């Protein structure tokens, strides 16, 4: 069995990166290979960590860098389904503020649908300015 | 114990440390965090002392209830004498994320740099386990 497996699923709202196993020195390159092509491509990314058992400092640094690259393009990296251990790790290194955390992928998708919908009474004039 | 910084071996040792904490009554999360700190110290040895390669490390584990004391001694290039445990999250290019994690998890961290070029670095980390 692989120590780490990464799989990308494309849905209308985002690219979903499903990480299963352990991210450490021996597996970090697999995460990098999966993450790099989908970061900065103009789409939101949901990182499904519901089957992630372990992540080390290198993996955390990679998630942080991905979040910053996405944010620079107006996109988000969202984390879905962390175990209590992974959630605690994200808190300890202060990434829980930068990376929105959701209980499930469905909740993260719902969040993206909400932010994609314009406010019901907003009005845009000919110059595209909201009022 | 003395072994090489092979990723599968480091993974096994990290799991062993977590298991030792669980055996002493630490919670699953706390045990995992202690194991993580050991994993970071080993990864640092691999990255800094052996230039991302493989080399020998010596790990000592001492338990003085409730203190779990982990020491990792590498035998490669010592860290710069200015090395400290970062207080704040390092930037994305930094190679200090491991030390940052260790500093956030463990209660005490000491770094001893050898004055000899081939005697590496000793990092000693202490965690006061929260026991039932």
Interface residues (C-beta under 8 A of the other chain):
Chain A: X3 X22 X24 X25 X26 X27 X54 X56 X57 X58 X60 X61 X64 X65 X68 X84 X85 X88 X89 X92 X93 X94 X95
Chain B: X7 X8 X10 X11 X14 X28 X29 X32 X33 X36 X39 X40 X42 X43 X46 X89 X90 X92 X94 X97 X98 X100 X101 X104 X105
